[in-house]
Amino acid sequence: MSAFGWANAVAFTVSTQPVKWSDLVGNIGALSTVALAIRRSLLTWPVQIISAALLFGASMSAHLGGNASRQVVLAGLAGYGWWRWMHSRQSVRSDHNVAVRFATNAERLVLVALLAVGTAGFAALLQATHTSWDPIPDAYIFIGSVVATLAQARGWVEFWLVWVLVDLVGVPLAWTHGLVVSGAVYAVFLVMCVVGIRDWALQSRKAQRLRSTIPEGVPA
């Protein structure tokens, strides 16, 4: 049995598509991660690490090298996000959650550039190494997820918009490669992202008002 043979275990079948245990449980964790992110809870990050480990196995079994690599990077970034949110929460005096804000125009340009250049470069790598059936969308999801997670760790509201772009590609890609649960979860993510954008936008305005009341020279 291969190192990732456990990922091929079938939980049940939807129509003619088998649903793997790793895909099922990993995506339940992914949904929980988004729900926790909406609430700006520190539990977002440990749940994401566990989910990434499970989805790594599911992606390897489906020969989606880009998506598998994405899970490894996301687990690492989750560690960074966990640390940063802990620091941010300690800095906000009247709130037990993290402070969020809209990105500046310069930061938005950086996000767009990372998406474009990163997708092109990683797609070329996947194609050269023959590690993905669909290099361009696979790379797009990988880079988009990385960029979104970085923006989330920084507390930028725009990270939800990046996730929307990822979801629009993730639904058909996952379904055509036998990851039925992943495809369905991507669709649910779209709805959750709308809720997340609204909530984080409101919290951003609240955090801005809070910062404006802190006397000059006092850490915000």
Secondary structure, DSSP 8 states (H G I E B T S, - for coil): --TTGGGG-EEEEETTEEEEHHHHHHHHHHHHHHHHHHTT-TTHHHHHHHHHHHHHHHHHHTTBHHHHHHHHHHHHHHHHHHHHHHHHHHH-TT-SS---B---HHHHHHHHHHHHHHHHHHHHHHHHHT-BSSHHHHHHHHHHHHHHHHHHHHTBTTHHHHHHHHHHHHHHHHHHTT-HHHHHHHHHHHHHHHHHHHHHHHHHHHHHHHHHHS-TTS--
